[in-house]
Amino acid sequence: MNLQEVTMADRIVLNGVSYHGKGAIKEIVPELQRGGYQKIFVTSDPDLVKFGVTAKVTDLLEEAGIAYSLYDGIKPNPTIQNVQEGVKAFREAKADAIVAIGGGSSMDTAKAIGVIITNPEFEDVRSLEGIAPTKNHAVPTIAVPTTAGTAAEVTINYVITDVEKQRKFVCVDTNDIPAIAVVDPEMMSSMPKGLTAATGMDALTHAIEGYTTKAAWEMTDMFHLEAIKLIGQNLRAAVNNDPRGREGMAMAEYIAGMGFSNVGLGIDHSMAHCLSAHYDTPHGMACAQLLPLSMEYNRDYTGEKYREIARVMGVESVDSMSQEEYRDAAIAAVRKLSEDVGIPQKNERIREEDLEILAADALADACCPGNPREATKEDVIAMYRQLM
C-alpha cells in the first residue's frame, strides 16, 4: 500500500457516562458510592458558592455522609497559579475523586489538577500545552456545568492563562475528559442574562467552527447541525430565563461539545483566546463578537455548509438561493441572534498598538490550524480592527 494513501482514522472520545435533564444532580451521590470514593475534592468559583449554586451539590454530599473539601479560588480565566494551588489543596485534602461545579473555568481547572495529580511530571503546567504525552488518566472526575456554553464536561480540551506571558494556551488530552458529565438545567437557572447570552453564543461558535473546520466529518456534522438548530430555537428564551429555553441550551451546548472536542475549532477561538489573555475579555463574549466576522472571512472556503447553517437557523427557502445568498443569510441569522441577546458588537478595549502581538498570538494558538482558510497576520489584524 502507498503510505501517502493512508489516512488517520476519525476518532470520537466522549464521557463514559452522562446524565441529562432536570434533577440530574441526584445521580452524583450514587455514582460516587458505586466508585467507593472516600474524599471528594470539589472545585467551584466564589460567586457560585456565594449564591448557593455549589451548595445544591455539596448538600447532597453532606446528606449522604460523603466527605469533601471545597476549593473555590478559581478565577474566570484560570491561571497557572490557580492550577498549582489546586494541586497542593488536592494533596492536602487526601482526596480520591473530583466533582467540578461551574463554567469552563472550574472544569478546566479541575481537568488540569486531575491530570497533574496522576502525571506529576507536568506540575509546571506549561508543559501540558498542545497535545501533552501524559501516560495516566486524570483523577476520576464528575463535571457539573452551570453555564450552557463551554461544554468542558464532555471535551478533551482545557485552556489555562499564562499571566506572565499574557497568553492563553490550549491543552488537548484524551486523559483529561471527565468520567461522568451531569448536565442539569436547574444548575444553570441562576445565570444572569449577560452570561447566558455570552456562553450561549460561545456554544454556537463551537458548533459553527466545528462544522466548518478542516477535520469535520459526517458524525461531527450531525452533532454540530443539531446544536446550531437548538441554539437558534432556545437561546433567546434562555436569556429570558424560560425553563424550556434553559433545557434546550443545556442539551445544545453538550451536543456541540461532542462534536468540536473531536475535530477542533478555528480562527474565532484563536483570536478570542488572545482578547481574554490581554484584556480579560470574557471568553464567550469574545467568541460572540468575532463570530460574524470569522464567518464572513471563511465564507468562500465552506462549500455548501452555510446553506445548512441558514436552514437550521430557521431561514426559509434556502434551496432557491444562490451560494452568495445563502452565505449572506447564514451570517445575517447569526448576527441577528447575537444582537437579539444583547451582545455588544464592538470591543473598545482593543488598542492599535497591540494588534501585532494579538495577531501573532492568534496565529500561534492551537485552534488556528483547523480553520478552513489559511489566515495571515494581515487578515487577523483586519478582523481585530473591525471590532475596535
C-alpha positions in Angstrom: 0.0 0.0 0.0 1.2 3.5 -0.8 1.8 5.3 2.5 0.5 8.5 1.0 -2.9 6.9 0.7 -3.1 6.0 4.4 -5.2 8.5 6.4 -5.8 8.8 10.1 -9.0 7.3 11.3 -11.7 9.6 12.5 -12.0 9.4 16.3 -14.7 10.1 18.8 -14.0 10.5 22.5 -16.9 11.0 24.9 -17.8 10.6 28.6 -18.2 7.1 29.7 -21.5 8.1 31.4 -23.6 11.3 31.1 -26.8 12.3 32.8 -29.2 15.0 31.4 -32.3 16.8 32.4 -33.9 18.4 35.5 -32.8 16.7 38.7 -29.8 15.0 37.1 -27.5 16.1 40.0 -29.3 13.5 42.1 -27.2 10.9 40.2 -23.9 12.2 41.7 -24.1 10.5 45.0 -25.0 7.0 43.6 -22.1 7.3 41.2 -19.6 8.3 43.9 -20.9 5.5 46.1 -20.5 2.9 43.3 -16.9 4.1 42.8 -16.2 3.7 46.5 -14.6 7.1 46.8 -13.8 8.3 50.4 -12.9 12.0 50.0 -14.2 14.3 47.2 -12.3 17.4 46.0 -15.0 19.9 44.9 -13.9 22.7 42.6 -16.1 25.8 42.1 -15.8 29.5 42.0 -16.6 32.2 44.7 -19.7 33.5 43.1 -21.3 30.1 42.8 -20.5 29.4 46.4 -21.8 32.9 47.4 -25.2 32.4 45.6 -25.8 28.9 46.8 -25.4 27.1 43.5 -22.4 25.0 44.7 -24.5 24.0 47.7 -27.1 22.3 45.5 -24.4 19.6 45.1 -22.5 19.8 48.4 -25.8 19.5 50.3 -26.3 16.1 48.6 -22.8 15.0 49.6 -23.5 16.0 53.2 -26.8 14.3 53.3 -25.2 11.1 52.1 -22.3 11.4 54.6 -19.7 11.8 51.9 -16.6 13.8 53.0 -15.4 16.6 50.8 -13.1 19.5 50.6 -14.0 22.7 48.7 -11.5 24.6 46.5 -13.2 27.8 45.3 -10.2 30.1 44.5 -10.8 29.9 40.7 -10.7 33.0 38.5 -12.8 33.5 35.4 -9.8 32.8 33.2 -7.9 30.2 35.3 -4.2 30.7 35.7 -1.2 28.5 36.1 -1.1 29.6 39.8 -4.8 28.6 40.2 -3.9 25.1 39.0 -0.8 24.8 41.1 -2.7 25.9 44.2 -5.4 23.4 43.4 -2.9 20.6 43.1 -1.5 21.5 46.5 -5.0 21.7 48.0 -6.0 18.3 46.5 -2.9 16.6 48.0 -3.6 18.2 51.4 -7.2 17.0 51.3 -6.0 13.4 50.6 -8.9 13.3 48.1 -9.5 10.4 45.6 -12.1 12.0 43.2 -13.1 15.4 41.9 -16.5 17.0 41.5 -16.2 20.1 39.3 -19.1 22.6 39.6 -19.2 25.7 37.4 -18.5 27.0 34.0 -15.4 26.4 31.8 -13.1 27.9 34.4 -14.0 25.5 37.2 -14.0 22.5 34.9 -10.7 23.5 33.1 -9.0 24.0 36.4 -10.3 20.6 37.6 -9.0 18.9 34.5 -5.5 20.3 34.9 -5.4 19.4 38.6 -6.7 15.9 37.8 -4.1 15.3 35.1 -1.2 16.6 37.2 -2.1 14.5 40.2 -1.7 11.3 38.1 1.1 12.7 36.0 3.2 14.8 38.4 6.0 15.3 35.8 3.7 18.0 34.3 3.5 20.1 37.5 4.9 23.2 35.8 1.5 23.3 33.9 3.1 24.9 30.9 4.3 21.6 29.6 0.7 20.5 29.2 0.2 22.9 26.3 -0.8 21.3 23.0 -1.0 17.5 22.9 0.9 16.5 26.1 2.2 13.0 26.3 0.5 12.1 29.6 0.5 8.4 30.4 -2.2 8.2 33.1 -5.9 9.2 33.0 -6.8 12.1 35.3 -8.3 11.6 38.8 -11.9 10.3 38.4 -14.0 13.4 37.8 -17.7 14.2 37.7 -18.3 17.5 35.8 -21.4 19.6 36.6 -21.8 22.6 34.3 -23.5 25.7 35.5 -23.3 27.5 32.1 -24.6 26.4 28.7 -21.6 27.2 26.7 -18.1 25.7 27.2 -19.1 22.0 27.1 -15.9 21.4 29.1 -17.7 18.5 30.8 -17.5 16.5 27.5 -14.4 17.8 25.8 -10.8 16.6 25.8 -9.6 20.3 25.9 -8.9 22.8 28.5 -7.5 26.3 28.5 -5.1 27.9 31.0 -3.9 31.5 31.2 -0.2 32.3 31.5 -0.3 35.7 33.2 3.5 36.1 33.0 3.4 35.8 29.2 0.0 37.3 28.7 -1.4 34.4 26.7 -3.8 31.6 26.9 -2.7 28.1 26.0 -4.9 25.2 24.9 -4.3 21.7 26.2 -5.7 18.7 24.3 -5.6 15.3 26.0 -7.8 12.3 26.0 -6.7 11.6 29.5 -8.5 14.8 30.8 -12.1 14.0 29.9 -14.4 13.7 32.9 -15.5 10.2 33.6 -19.1 11.4 34.2 -21.0 14.5 33.0 -24.1 15.7 34.8 -25.9 18.3 32.8 -28.8 19.6 34.9 -30.5 22.8 33.5 -31.6 23.7 37.1 -27.9 24.3 37.9 -28.0 27.0 35.2 -31.2 28.8 36.3 -29.4 31.5 38.3 -27.2 32.7 35.4 -27.7 36.4 34.7 -28.8 37.5 31.2 -25.5 38.7 30.0 -23.7 35.5 31.0 -26.4 33.3 29.5 -26.1 35.2 26.2 -22.3 35.1 26.1 -22.0 31.5 27.0 -24.8 30.5 24.6 -23.0 32.3 21.7 -19.8 30.5 22.7 -21.7 27.2 22.2 -22.9 28.5 18.8 -19.3 29.4 17.9 -18.2 25.8 18.9 -20.9 24.4 16.7 -20.3 26.6 13.6 -16.5 26.3 13.8 -16.6 22.6 14.5 -19.0 22.2 11.5 -16.6 24.1 9.1 -13.2 23.1 10.5 -10.8 21.1 8.2 -11.3 17.9 10.3 -15.1 17.9 10.2 -16.7 14.6 9.1 -20.2 13.0 9.0 -20.7 12.2 12.6 -19.5 15.5 14.0 -21.5 17.3 11.3 -24.6 15.6 12.7 -23.8 16.9 16.2 -23.0 20.4 15.1 -26.1 20.9 12.9 -28.3 19.8 15.7 -26.6 22.1 18.2 -26.9 25.1 15.8 -30.6 24.3 15.4 -31.2 24.0 19.2 -29.3 27.2 19.9 -31.3 29.1 17.3 -34.5 27.9 18.8 -33.7 28.3 22.5 -31.1 30.9 23.3 -33.4 33.9 23.2 -35.8 32.1 25.6 -32.9 31.0 27.9 -31.7 34.7 28.2 -35.2 35.5 29.5 -34.8 32.5 32.0 -37.5 30.5 30.4 -37.1 26.9 31.7 -37.7 25.3 28.3 -35.0 27.6 26.8 -32.6 26.6 29.6 -33.3 22.9 28.9 -32.8 23.4 25.2 -29.5 25.2 25.7 -28.2 22.6 28.2 -28.7 20.0 25.6 -27.3 22.1 22.8 -24.0 23.0 24.4 -23.3 19.4 25.3 -24.1 18.2 21.7 -21.8 20.9 20.3 -19.0 19.7 22.7 -19.5 16.1 21.5 -18.5 17.4 18.0 -15.9 20.1 18.3 -13.9 18.3 21.0 -13.1 15.7 18.4 -12.4 17.9 15.3 -11.1 21.2 16.7 -12.1 24.8 16.1 -10.8 27.8 14.1 -9.7 31.4 13.9 -12.6 32.7 16.0 -11.4 30.8 19.1 -7.7 31.6 18.3 -8.5 35.3 18.3 -10.8 35.1 21.3 -8.2 33.5 23.5 -5.9 36.5 22.9 -8.6 39.0 23.8 -9.1 37.1 27.1 -5.4 36.9 27.8 -4.6 40.6 27.0 -7.8 42.4 28.2 -9.5 39.8 30.4 -12.5 39.9 28.0 -14.9 37.0 29.0 -14.3 34.1 26.6 -17.9 33.8 25.5 -18.2 37.5 24.8 -15.0 37.5 22.7 -16.2 34.5 20.7 -19.6 36.0 20.1 -18.2 39.3 18.9 -15.9 37.6 16.5 -18.3 35.0 15.1 -20.0 37.0 12.3 -16.6 38.4 11.3 -14.9 35.0 11.2 -17.9 33.6 9.3 -17.5 36.3 6.7 -13.8 35.7 6.5 -14.3 31.9 5.9 -17.3 32.1 3.7 -15.6 31.1 0.4 -14.0 28.1 2.0 -17.0 26.3 3.3 -18.7 24.7 0.3 -22.4 24.3 0.8 -22.2 24.3 4.6 -23.6 27.8 5.1 -26.8 26.7 3.4 -27.3 24.1 6.1 -26.5 26.6 8.8 -29.0 29.0 7.4 -31.6 26.2 7.1 -31.3 25.1 10.8 -31.2 28.7 11.9 -34.7 29.0 10.5 -34.1 30.8 7.2 -36.8 29.9 4.7 -36.4 29.0 1.0 -32.6 28.3 1.2 -32.8 25.8 -1.6 -33.9 28.5 -4.0 -31.0 30.8 -3.0 -27.7 31.2 -4.8 -24.5 30.4 -3.0 -23.8 34.0 -2.2 -27.4 34.5 -1.0 -27.4 31.6 1.4 -24.0 32.5 2.8 -25.2 36.0 3.4 -28.4 34.6 5.0 -26.4 32.3 7.4 -24.2 35.2 8.6 -27.2 37.5 8.9 -29.1 34.9 11.0 -26.1 34.6 13.4 -25.6 38.4 13.6 -29.4 38.8 14.3 -29.3 36.3 17.2 -26.2 37.9 18.6 -27.9 41.3 18.6 -31.2 40.0 20.0 -29.5 38.5 23.1 -27.6 41.8 23.7 -24.1 41.1 22.6 -22.1 44.3 22.1 -20.8 44.4 18.5 -17.6 46.3 19.4 -14.8 45.7 21.8 -13.4 49.1 23.0 -10.5 47.5 24.9 -8.5 46.6 21.8 -5.7 49.1 21.1 -3.9 49.7 17.8 -0.5 49.3 19.4 -1.5 45.7 20.5 -2.6 44.5 17.1 0.8 43.0 16.0 1.2 40.9 19.2 -2.5 39.9 19.2 -2.3 38.6 15.6 1.0 36.8 16.3 -0.5 35.1 19.4 -3.7 34.2 17.5 -1.7 32.5 14.7 0.3 30.5 17.2 -2.9 29.3 19.0 -3.7 25.6 18.9 -7.1 26.3 17.4 -5.8 28.2 14.3 -4.7 25.2 12.1 -8.2 23.9 12.0 -9.6 27.0 10.3 -10.9 26.2 6.8 -9.0 29.3 5.4 -5.3 29.8 6.0 -5.0 33.1 7.9 -2.3 35.6 7.6 -1.2 38.2 10.1 -2.7 40.9 8.0 -6.1 39.1 7.9 -6.2 38.7 11.6 -5.3 42.4 12.2 -8.0 43.4 9.8 -10.6 41.4 11.8 -9.5 42.8 15.1 -9.8 46.3 13.6 -13.4 45.6 12.6 -14.1 45.0 16.3 -12.5 48.3 17.5 
